Amino acid sequence: MFSKVKAFWDESRQEFKRVNWPTFSEATRLTTIVIVFSLAIALLLGVLDSGFTYLLGKFINV
């Protein structure tokens, strides 16, 4: 059992050495893109929610 765990950790360590990690500037740029995209989607969903709430209120109070 312990030999399998040790083999797993050894293989994981070797795999991490092969990973092509992004540079700091790439990570910063991609993080900024994700944050901006998330805020844009949140704004769009907020506008749609407000619009549908308004329309539903008008429809119910006819």
N, C-alpha and C positions, 0 to 999 in steps of 0.2 A: 504494500500500500504506500509506504513512505517513498519507495523508489519511484513510483508513478508520479507522486507529488513533486519530487526533486526533478524528475525528467520534464514535467510540465513547466516548472519554473525556469529550468535551463533553456528549454525551447522558447519560452516567452521572452527571456532576456536576449537571446539571439535574434528573435524576430524584431524586437524593439531597436536593435542596432541597425537593422536593414530599413527601417522606416525613414522616409524622406520628410523630415520635419520642416515646417514652414519657417522662414526667417521672421524676425520680429516685425519688420515692415509689412510682410505678407499677412501675418496674423492680425496686425492692427487694421489693415485695409479690409480684410474679410470680415472681421468683427464689426467694423463700422458699417459695412454693407448690410450685414444681418440686422443690426440695430435699426438702421434707417428703414429697411424693408419691413421689419416688424411694426415700427411706429406707423408707417404708411398703411399697412393692413389694418391696424387697430383704429386708425382714423377713418378709413373707409367703412369698416364694420360699425363704428359708432355713428357715422352719418346715416348709413342704411338703417340701423336700429331706430334712430330718432325719426327718420322718415316713415318707416313702417308703423311706429308707435303713433305718430301724428295721424297717418291715414286710418289706422284702426280706430282711433278715437273719433275721427270724423264719421266713420262708417257706423260705429255703434250709437253715436249720439244723433243720428239722422232724424 
